Structures are given as structure tokens and as C-alpha cells.
Amino acid sequence: MAKHLDLGQRGESLARSFLKEQAYEILDTNWRYSRAEIDIVARKGEQLIIVEVKTRASYRHGHPEDDVDHRKQQLLYDAATAYMDWIDHAGEIRFDILSVVIRPNGTHDIRHLRDAFFPGLF
């Protein structure tokens, strides 16, 4: 497997563990709709949370969450809308980013950005 794909999978695994430790229920992972993929769909209480996981090996090129641009936000919004229809969810929804940096020595940082963006405001 390509090195960057392995890093991404490790980041998503760490993100799932992190969310479970914070009492989030993981509903789906890598859910696809058209050209978009939702890394993690979670729930806490009645709120549906769409989680984008961004992983890097260092901060050399900035923070991982900086890569979630308006185009990516729109794709996530479109996929989230389809997911909500699929599960018949009419309640609250939130878009979060989990920013993961996994260093070559194996240590890692995780930043959870709740309400990272608000679709429709771009």
C-alpha cells in the first residue's frame, strides 16, 4: 500500500478511537456518495456528526485541517444530505474535522475541531 494511504488509514483509526473515548457512537466509516466520501459518521445524543479526518506526518506544510477547502466542504455537505435522507434523519447535524499528525517516531497529536464549518456560508 502507498505510504500516504497507510498514513491516512492510521489517522482514521486513531480518530475512531478518539471519538469512542469521547462517547461518540460510530455509525459509518468511509461512506460514499457520488464523488464524496464521509470519513466518519458519528452520533452523540441526537446530533449527527459528519467527521472529516485529515492526517499528516508533520506540521511542515501547516495544519492538516487547512486542506478542507470550500470544494471539500461542499462535497461533504452533499454527501451528508444524502446520508440524512438515507437514514431518515431530520435532526441536528454538525461538521467536525479531526486533525491528526502522526510523527515518524509513532507519537501523534489529535485536534478535534467541532463545528469546523457551516455549509451554505461559503
N, C-alpha and C positions, 0 to 999 in steps of 0.2 A: 504494500500500500504506500502511496506517496506520503512523504513526511508531513506535508501540510494537512492532509486528510486525517492522518493519525493524530496530529495535534488537535484538530477540531473535534474529533471523537472523544479524546481525553477531556477536552474542555466541556463538552456536553455532559459527559459522565460526572465530572465534578459539579457541574451546575445542577444536575438532577439530585445529587446527594445533598448539596447545599439547600435546595428548596425543600426536600423532605425533612431535613433537620429543622427547618423553619415552619414545619407543619402545613406545607402545601401538599395538596393531592395532585399527583401527576396523572393527567387524563390521556394524553397522547404525546408522542415524540415523532419528529420528522414527518409531520402531516403535510401532504402536498395538495396544492390546488393550482391548476394552470401552471404558471411559471414561478410560483411562490412556494416556499416551504416554511412552515412554522416549526422552529426547533423544539419547543416545549409548549404544550397547552396544559395549564395547571388551574387549580381552583383552590380558593381559600374562602371558606364560608360560602356565600352565594355568588361571589365575584369570580368571573372567568378571567384568567390572566394569560396573555399571549407573550411568550418569552423568546426573545432573540438572544442567542448566545454568540458572543464574539470572543475568539481566542487568539492570542499571540504568544510568541516566545520571549518577548521583551517589550519595553516601552520605547525602544529606539525610534520608532516611527509614530509615536503618540499613543493614545489610549485606544484599546480595541473598539470601544463604543463609537469612536469617531467615524467608523466605517458604515454606520447606519444612516445613510443619507435619505433624502426625500423620496427617491425612487424606491429604495428598500422599504421605507415606511409605507408607501402606497401599496406595494406588493403584500406586505403583512396585513394591512387593513383589508385588502380584497380577500385574502385567504381567511382572515378572521371572520369576515362577514359570511363567507361560505360555510365555515365551521359552525358558526352560531345557527345558521339555517339547518345544517345537518343534524345538530343535536337539539334543535328547537329551544335555544337559549334566548330569552328576551330580557335578561337582567343586565347588571353592570358588567363592563369589560374594561380591562386595563392593559396597557402595553408596557412591558418591562424589558430592560436589557440586563443580561448578566455578562459582565466584562471579566474575562479570565486571562491571566498571564501565567503561563507555565514556563518556568526557567529551565535551562538545560540541567541544572542540578536536582530538578524534581520539585522544588518548592513552588508554591503558587499563591497568587492573590486573586480574590474574587470581590468584585464590586457589584452590588445589586442596585440598579437604578430603577426605582419604582416610578410609574407614570412617566417613563422616559420621553414619550412623545404623545401628541394628541392628534389623531388623524383628522383631516379636514382643516387643520390650521397651517397648511403649507401652501 
